[in-house]
Amino acid sequence: MRKTQLLALTALFVTALYLLIIASNQSEPTLTLVGDLSFVIVSLCAFLATLLVWKKIPHSFTQEKNAWLLTSIAFFLFMVGDALWAYAELIQKTEVPVGGLPDVSWTSAYLIWIAACTLVRKDVFDPNPRKKFIFAACATLAAVWPLLHIPAIRAEGAYHLFNVLYVSYDLLLLGLMLPLFLALLPNINRLSTPWLLFSVAVGTRIIFDILFAASVAANTYATGHPIDLLYLISYIIITFAADAKRRLFP
């Protein structure tokens, strides 16, 4: 069994176990414990899987190799952010401050992931004016989105700023990966499958971030919330994308 395949199956097993515990209506401390540990384990699987792919891609595929390196760094930082969040909740028994180290780590991860997706887009993207328009529209929305929330940011400070910026990062990722997804979808094969899964992982993370921001704004979010399942699924999909890529290099 390939190491990437083992990591993908591990991530899937942990998420299935998490779902069973969530469905059994456990107490809030149990949900927090299981949720935090699940985030760290599954993000670790995603990081290791993308790292293994980077190591396996030949040096002749320079741009693609660099894209997977940046992706592995991004998911390392996502894992660090998850671990810091878990440490605060489980060890320090404190509410995680917005704008603290977890947010710094996640923000860095998003920026590096955006850089990775930019390389992916340049490497496999078929330039098409209509698809370029998608990126331009998403980039414009990403720039305008924080401006629409200036009053709330002034009122709530970092608490609202970070959640607004996460959606802007998501819009940039959407603009980079949606054209790629649309270009590859008509021709699904072993070469396109990794990038299709990669794109779906981006889309899943986008949906989670939007729901997370809405839940935080409504003061209804806590670790173990049902939307956390989307967070875990995004890690699973990127791990399977890495495994699909790994199969191309015996």
Secondary structure, DSSP 8 states (H G I E B T S, - for coil): --HHHHHHHHHHHHHHHHHHHHHTT--HHHHHHHHHHHHHHHHHHHHHHHHHHHHHS-TTSHHHHHHHHHHHHHHHHHHHHHHHHHIIIIIS-----TTSHHHHHHHHHHHHHHHHHHHHHHHH----HHHHHHHHHHHHHHHHHHHHTHHHHHHHTHHHHHHHHHHHHHHHHHHHHHHHHHHHTTS-STTTHHHHHHHHHHHHHHHHHHHHHHHHHTT---TT-TTHHHHHHHHHHHHHHHHHHHTT--
